[in-house]
Amino acid sequence: MDEKLAELHALLASLLRCHQQLVETAIRMNTCLRNQDVVGVRTTTIAYDELACQIEDLEEQRLELCDTISLPGVIQTRHSSLSNIIECAGTEQKTLFADIQQKLKATIKRFSEINASNQVLLAESLSVFGQTMEIFTRNTSAPIGYNAPGHKEPETIRRRLFNQIA
C-alpha cells in the first residue's frame, strides 16, 4: 500500500476509535440524564468535549492528507473526498477503505441517534427546571383565600435566585 494511503488508513482508524468512544460517552451521558446524575453529566461533558476536540484535530489532519494524495483518476481538488480516493484506489485498498468508511458512517449514525435522545432529555430537564424556578419566583400579590373577596397583601419584593441585571 502506498505510504500516504497507509497513513490515511491509520488516521481513519484513529478517527473511528474516537467516534466509537464518543458513542460510548453519549450513552453514558444519556444514562446520567435519565438518572438525574448532575456530577455524572459534568464529568461526561468534559470527556465529550475532549473527544470532540480530538475528532476535529483528526479531521483536519485527514483533509490535509487527502490534499496530498495523488492517484490516477483522482481530480486534484482541495480536500478530495474519501469516496473519490476509494474509487481510484487499487482493489485491496478499495476494500480496506470501503470497510472503514462504512464503519465510520454507522458509528456516526449511531451517535446522531443517541445525541438526539440526549437533546430531548436536556430540553425536558431545562423545562422542568424553568417551571420550578417560576414557582419559586412567583409574585404573591394576588388575593389570598379560596376565591373569596379578600384584601391584597402589600407588594412584596419578588424573590430572584439569579441576577437579572447581568
HUJONOR-V410164 format. One record per pair of residues at least 24 apart in sequence whose C-alpha atoms are under 6 Angstrom apart, sorted by the first residue. I is the first residue (numbers start at 0). GAP is how many residues later the second one is. D is the distance in Angstrom with one decimal. If there is no record, write none. Layout:
i = <I;I>
gap = <GAP;GAP>
d = <D;D>
This chain:
i = <15;22;29>
gap = <88;88;88>
d = <5.7;5.1;5.6>
